[in-house]
Amino acid sequence: MILPVFLTFLFSLVEFGHYFMVRNALTTIAQRAARIGASDGSSTADVRAQAEDAVNRVIGIESATILVKDASIFDQPGVDPENIDYANLPDFEVANAQPTDMFLVRIEVDYDDVAVLPPKFVGSVTLVGQSAMRRE
């Protein structure tokens, strides 16, 4: 009688830990890709390649959505990041950017693609990692 409750609790702990590990990894990958884009001599293709390679190596999937977008919207006061439609922000070409131009690297992964034990009761959840940086 106690075993099913204990196993449910144990598997929930494992799944929550894995969820936060993947989310943290996505944020780190986005930061590293954005750092490449912030330096001279890089392009949007370099940023995407860095992010895709890292997602494949660290998380082990190829179905991640990687966005490199213009993040100048964050220069406006009072912008709520929760209400931004990131997919509809303008695309950003890193090679043509001026110093201090802000861009965003956003990586989205469906939770079902990375879950250890995909919970059926959660529905569709998207894990996101992102980083905004200015061109140097």
Secondary structure, DSSP 8 states (H G I E B T S, - for coil): -HHHHHHHHHHHHHHHHHHHHHHHHHHHHHHHHHHHHHSTT--HHHHHHHHHHHHHHHT--S--EEEEEE-GGGGSTT--GGG--GGGS-B--GGG--TT-EEEEEEEEEHHHH-SS--TTS---EEEEEEEEE--
